[in-house]
Amino acid sequence: MRLATAAGRPCDLDIRPRFAILKPVPPRFSELNKVKVTPPSKEEWEGYVIESRFKDERWIYKLSMTEDPKKSESFDCWFPEEWLEWTK
């Protein structure tokens, strides 16, 4: 880009970015990992990761969870990575 200084002399301005575009780190949990959810001020849940997405500069995970392990009914819900931890 060509500009002029206050004195009227032409000068070149290099406006190319000087930094590399950062790629997101890989997700911490993968599909079918069993995790424990510990949201702030709520009870803990356990579930299985069924999907992950990088959204708003962080990883979120869709978990399949059940209220009663004796029943086959389950529900799916999205949680941020910081609420999840490994479980066995």
Rosetta constraint file for C-alpha pairs under 8 A:
AtomPair CA 1 CA 12 HARMONIC 5.92 0.50
AtomPair CA 1 CA 13 HARMONIC 5.42 0.50
AtomPair CA 1 CA 14 HARMONIC 6.63 0.50
AtomPair CA 1 CA 15 HARMONIC 7.65 0.50
AtomPair CA 2 CA 10 HARMONIC 6.71 0.50
AtomPair CA 2 CA 11 HARMONIC 5.92 0.50
AtomPair CA 2 CA 12 HARMONIC 4.84 0.50
AtomPair CA 2 CA 13 HARMONIC 6.29 0.50
AtomPair CA 3 CA 10 HARMONIC 5.66 0.50
AtomPair CA 3 CA 11 HARMONIC 5.36 0.50
AtomPair CA 3 CA 12 HARMONIC 6.15 0.50
AtomPair CA 3 CA 13 HARMONIC 6.91 0.50
AtomPair CA 4 CA 8 HARMONIC 5.27 0.50
AtomPair CA 4 CA 9 HARMONIC 5.30 0.50
AtomPair CA 4 CA 10 HARMONIC 4.24 0.50
AtomPair CA 4 CA 11 HARMONIC 5.65 0.50
AtomPair CA 5 CA 9 HARMONIC 5.29 0.50
AtomPair CA 5 CA 10 HARMONIC 6.21 0.50
AtomPair CA 5 CA 11 HARMONIC 6.68 0.50
AtomPair CA 24 CA 54 HARMONIC 7.65 0.50
AtomPair CA 24 CA 57 HARMONIC 7.59 0.50
AtomPair CA 27 CA 52 HARMONIC 7.48 0.50
AtomPair CA 27 CA 59 HARMONIC 6.41 0.50
AtomPair CA 28 CA 81 HARMONIC 7.76 0.50
AtomPair CA 29 CA 33 HARMONIC 6.39 0.50
AtomPair CA 29 CA 49 HARMONIC 7.38 0.50
AtomPair CA 30 CA 49 HARMONIC 6.63 0.50
AtomPair CA 30 CA 51 HARMONIC 7.82 0.50
AtomPair CA 30 CA 52 HARMONIC 7.53 0.50
AtomPair CA 31 CA 48 HARMONIC 7.44 0.50
AtomPair CA 31 CA 49 HARMONIC 4.93 0.50
AtomPair CA 31 CA 50 HARMONIC 5.05 0.50
AtomPair CA 31 CA 51 HARMONIC 6.14 0.50
AtomPair CA 31 CA 52 HARMONIC 7.75 0.50
AtomPair CA 32 CA 48 HARMONIC 5.26 0.50
AtomPair CA 32 CA 49 HARMONIC 5.04 0.50
AtomPair CA 32 CA 50 HARMONIC 6.01 0.50
AtomPair CA 33 CA 48 HARMONIC 5.53 0.50
AtomPair CA 33 CA 49 HARMONIC 5.53 0.50
AtomPair CA 33 CA 86 HARMONIC 7.93 0.50
AtomPair CA 34 CA 46 HARMONIC 7.12 0.50
AtomPair CA 34 CA 47 HARMONIC 5.71 0.50
AtomPair CA 34 CA 48 HARMONIC 4.56 0.50
AtomPair CA 34 CA 49 HARMONIC 6.63 0.50
AtomPair CA 34 CA 86 HARMONIC 6.66 0.50
AtomPair CA 34 CA 87 HARMONIC 5.92 0.50
AtomPair CA 34 CA 88 HARMONIC 6.73 0.50
AtomPair CA 35 CA 46 HARMONIC 5.70 0.50
AtomPair CA 35 CA 47 HARMONIC 5.66 0.50
AtomPair CA 35 CA 48 HARMONIC 6.14 0.50
AtomPair CA 35 CA 49 HARMONIC 7.32 0.50
AtomPair CA 35 CA 84 HARMONIC 6.21 0.50
AtomPair CA 35 CA 85 HARMONIC 5.54 0.50
AtomPair CA 35 CA 86 HARMONIC 4.77 0.50
AtomPair CA 35 CA 87 HARMONIC 5.07 0.50
AtomPair CA 35 CA 88 HARMONIC 7.83 0.50
AtomPair CA 36 CA 44 HARMONIC 6.83 0.50
AtomPair CA 36 CA 45 HARMONIC 5.65 0.50
AtomPair CA 36 CA 46 HARMONIC 4.38 0.50
AtomPair CA 36 CA 47 HARMONIC 6.55 0.50
AtomPair CA 36 CA 84 HARMONIC 5.63 0.50
AtomPair CA 36 CA 85 HARMONIC 5.35 0.50
AtomPair CA 36 CA 86 HARMONIC 6.27 0.50
AtomPair CA 36 CA 87 HARMONIC 5.91 0.50
AtomPair CA 37 CA 44 HARMONIC 5.56 0.50
AtomPair CA 37 CA 45 HARMONIC 5.07 0.50
AtomPair CA 37 CA 46 HARMONIC 6.01 0.50
AtomPair CA 37 CA 47 HARMONIC 7.77 0.50
AtomPair CA 37 CA 79 HARMONIC 7.92 0.50
AtomPair CA 37 CA 83 HARMONIC 5.54 0.50
AtomPair CA 37 CA 84 HARMONIC 4.76 0.50
AtomPair CA 37 CA 85 HARMONIC 6.74 0.50
AtomPair CA 38 CA 42 HARMONIC 7.19 0.50
AtomPair CA 38 CA 43 HARMONIC 6.93 0.50
AtomPair CA 38 CA 44 HARMONIC 4.96 0.50
AtomPair CA 38 CA 45 HARMONIC 6.93 0.50
AtomPair CA 38 CA 83 HARMONIC 5.21 0.50
AtomPair CA 38 CA 84 HARMONIC 6.37 0.50
AtomPair CA 38 CA 85 HARMONIC 7.98 0.50
AtomPair CA 39 CA 43 HARMONIC 7.34 0.50
AtomPair CA 39 CA 44 HARMONIC 7.12 0.50
AtomPair CA 39 CA 83 HARMONIC 5.46 0.50
AtomPair CA 45 CA 65 HARMONIC 7.59 0.50
AtomPair CA 46 CA 65 HARMONIC 6.48 0.50
AtomPair CA 47 CA 63 HARMONIC 5.77 0.50
AtomPair CA 47 CA 64 HARMONIC 5.44 0.50
AtomPair CA 47 CA 65 HARMONIC 4.48 0.50
AtomPair CA 47 CA 66 HARMONIC 7.28 0.50
AtomPair CA 48 CA 63 HARMONIC 5.28 0.50
AtomPair CA 48 CA 64 HARMONIC 5.31 0.50
AtomPair CA 48 CA 65 HARMONIC 6.72 0.50
AtomPair CA 49 CA 61 HARMONIC 6.44 0.50
AtomPair CA 49 CA 62 HARMONIC 5.89 0.50
AtomPair CA 49 CA 63 HARMONIC 4.55 0.50
AtomPair CA 49 CA 64 HARMONIC 6.52 0.50
AtomPair CA 50 CA 61 HARMONIC 7.52 0.50
AtomPair CA 50 CA 62 HARMONIC 5.69 0.50
AtomPair CA 50 CA 63 HARMONIC 5.59 0.50
AtomPair CA 50 CA 64 HARMONIC 6.53 0.50
AtomPair CA 51 CA 61 HARMONIC 5.75 0.50
AtomPair CA 51 CA 62 HARMONIC 5.02 0.50
AtomPair CA 51 CA 63 HARMONIC 7.20 0.50
AtomPair CA 52 CA 59 HARMONIC 6.85 0.50
AtomPair CA 52 CA 60 HARMONIC 5.76 0.50
AtomPair CA 52 CA 61 HARMONIC 4.39 0.50
AtomPair CA 52 CA 62 HARMONIC 6.15 0.50
AtomPair CA 53 CA 59 HARMONIC 5.69 0.50
AtomPair CA 53 CA 60 HARMONIC 5.46 0.50
AtomPair CA 53 CA 61 HARMONIC 6.48 0.50
AtomPair CA 54 CA 58 HARMONIC 5.48 0.50
AtomPair CA 54 CA 59 HARMONIC 4.50 0.50
AtomPair CA 54 CA 60 HARMONIC 6.35 0.50
AtomPair CA 55 CA 59 HARMONIC 6.19 0.50
AtomPair CA 55 CA 60 HARMONIC 6.86 0.50
AtomPair CA 58 CA 80 HARMONIC 7.50 0.50
AtomPair CA 58 CA 81 HARMONIC 7.54 0.50
AtomPair CA 59 CA 80 HARMONIC 6.21 0.50
AtomPair CA 59 CA 81 HARMONIC 5.69 0.50
AtomPair CA 60 CA 78 HARMONIC 6.51 0.50
AtomPair CA 60 CA 79 HARMONIC 5.49 0.50
AtomPair CA 60 CA 80 HARMONIC 4.32 0.50
AtomPair CA 60 CA 81 HARMONIC 5.59 0.50
AtomPair CA 61 CA 78 HARMONIC 5.37 0.50
AtomPair CA 61 CA 79 HARMONIC 5.33 0.50
AtomPair CA 61 CA 80 HARMONIC 6.29 0.50
AtomPair CA 61 CA 81 HARMONIC 6.84 0.50
AtomPair CA 62 CA 76 HARMONIC 6.47 0.50
AtomPair CA 62 CA 77 HARMONIC 5.43 0.50
AtomPair CA 62 CA 78 HARMONIC 4.28 0.50
AtomPair CA 62 CA 79 HARMONIC 6.45 0.50
AtomPair CA 63 CA 76 HARMONIC 5.41 0.50
AtomPair CA 63 CA 77 HARMONIC 5.52 0.50
AtomPair CA 63 CA 78 HARMONIC 6.28 0.50
AtomPair CA 63 CA 79 HARMONIC 7.54 0.50
AtomPair CA 64 CA 74 HARMONIC 6.36 0.50
AtomPair CA 64 CA 75 HARMONIC 5.67 0.50
AtomPair CA 64 CA 76 HARMONIC 4.54 0.50
AtomPair CA 64 CA 77 HARMONIC 6.87 0.50
AtomPair CA 65 CA 74 HARMONIC 5.30 0.50
AtomPair CA 65 CA 75 HARMONIC 5.42 0.50
AtomPair CA 65 CA 76 HARMONIC 6.21 0.50
AtomPair CA 65 CA 77 HARMONIC 7.93 0.50
AtomPair CA 66 CA 71 HARMONIC 7.67 0.50
AtomPair CA 66 CA 72 HARMONIC 7.64 0.50
AtomPair CA 66 CA 73 HARMONIC 6.30 0.50
AtomPair CA 66 CA 74 HARMONIC 4.30 0.50
AtomPair CA 66 CA 75 HARMONIC 6.21 0.50
AtomPair CA 67 CA 74 HARMONIC 7.13 0.50
AtomPair CA 79 CA 83 HARMONIC 6.83 0.50
AtomPair CA 79 CA 84 HARMONIC 7.72 0.50
AtomPair CA 80 CA 84 HARMONIC 7.29 0.50
